Amino acid sequence: MALQDVCDFLQTLDESSPCTSLPNEMGCMWRTPLEFDRDSPFHFLFPPQQNSRKHKTPTVLSSTLSCLSPHQQPFQLSHGTTTLGFIFQDGVIAAADTRASCKGLICCPISQKIMPIHSHLVVNTSGSGADCMLWERILTREMRLYQLRHRRRLSVNGAAKLLSMMLHPFKGTNVCVAATLCGWDGEETQETLRSTDVTTVSAISDESALGSEKAASVNELLKDAHALSLSDQNTKNVLSTSGGRSGPRVCYVCSDGLQLKGEIISVGSGSPYAYAVLDDGWRWGMTVDEAVGLAREAVFRATHWDAYSGNNVDLFHITAHGCRRRDREDLKEEYYREREREKEKIKEREKERQKREGDELVEGEGDIYSGHCG
Amino acid sequence: MISSQAYGDNGKMKEYHYSGPVEHKFSPYAFNGGTVLAVAGEDFALVASDTRLSEGYSIHSRDSPKCYKLTDTTVIGCSGFHGDCLTLTKIIEARLKMYKHSNNKSMTSGAIAAMLSTILYGRRFFPYYVYNIIGGLDEEGRGAVYSFDPVGSYQRDSYKAGGSASAMLQPLLDNQIGFKNMENVEQLPLTLEKAVQLVKDVFISAAERDVYTGDALKICIITKEGIREELVPLRKD
């Protein structure tokens, strides 16, 4: 993504994508991609084929891709980021930076990359901004429908499979979505779930894609989810005895079709730096404060080394009770504090060195050591 | 019209600089220049744009403003490829009329923004080459600015510059309106008069350094009394 742009790396297209033939009016027919959900309100238009290949079976995706080679789009979509998610004994932490860049220019220094889907699931998005925004909305809608139809929330793995299936028709196009789903799976009894969650989750689906309003609704969700878990003791018992199906989960879904489960997942141009910090400090038995500190440190180091990440850190913590959002922190302040600390350390070291050489001067032969002290 | 890419990937005018064999194909896009800016205040919003329409080394028109009035409380500024700007505004206006007839009320700024996002994403694989900024009043009467990228990603800001001189204007706005990187300064809320003066100054600076910006500046001021327009001359060279 960001590295690709810097190196001008053009992806070679896979010519062998299979596709059943549509009525082939070369020239002016606008097509919708195959295998697409006909009930969906989204109808994507593909421009007509310009390079007609009479000998090969024209495949919709590969031939339109050759017309849509990168130079035809005179602008670049926003890429470049650091997001991470990991699980530990007390839940899931999801953290991300807030910089949205567009081939050298920062389009938005305060974008929100972590979006809550429902009370116990949050998605870290990276890749192209518009794609992530839209697919997150589609995913939220599908999760809500699932919950209404089946009277229970879809698990994180289920949501990952759903997103992967929805993105599959666009494999080979330049839709670029790399999402990390972070959440808490739990088994809950039907009655208690239905009564409270209907009101709370609808708060999210009614909101528009504006960060501050979503944060407010998340706070409401937290209160209601908390009430839910406290009020019914049976729910708590079910959560703990559902045999391995409940607990924190982190899952990565990519528009190429990759799906990964794990304990630590980091995505984006700054992810190698974040992985270094996370691998060093992660333990299953961390406390909440340690985990939050680790996540902040990882994003901070990644923003230091990666040009395409920066500005602020967003942090979400998801437990069995729901998700809680930590205040957004400006990393500029962190850099200044770090510099002050470095200055202090240098002063300390200088003082110690002086003291040590002062002692040696007193003990040993004077002339040789006085040279060092000067 | 010879449509060799006037605006190459690396910004070079390909006719002059030899950068290896270049394949010229028909490009459905052209870059017509122009800068748009929007600022939101406590109870007002401003949308300003220059009025120059250019392509390559030519100026097609000196009187082609890029702000379009949508409703009594919303103005949209579109810069980029003029053909797509015109079609997009036609589509938005048609959708506004449909909404008004079926729901018996005008669309709010937030609703227009959400609708525009889906219209733009519907063309994800052959996008509208337009940088949009919507300025208006929200339901509570406060100023709102929504900025878009060409494929529909959007968010609400308090100020945004888009178009050819956006990289020059945005840092200046960050400093003057957002008070970024200023220490020990009193952060007074922005008044309408100060905002209008700031916008004029900012465009005069942009016209100095950006070839695609100039000729005249049109400011649309949106308050609860309605929409007022001001025209200010800029450099014509």
Interface residues (C-beta under 8 A of the other chain):
Chain A: F42 H43 F44 L45 F46 P47 T64 L68 P70 H71 Q72 Q73 P74 F75 L77 S78 C102 L105 C107 C108 S111 Q112 S128 G129 A130 D131 C132 M133 L134 T173 V175 S208 A209 L210 G211
Chain B: Q5 Y7 G8 D9 S27 P28 Y29 F31 G110 A113 A114 S117 T118 L120 Y121 G122 R123 R124 F125 F126 P127 Y129 S147 D149 P150 V151 G152 S153 Y154 Q155 R156 D157 A167
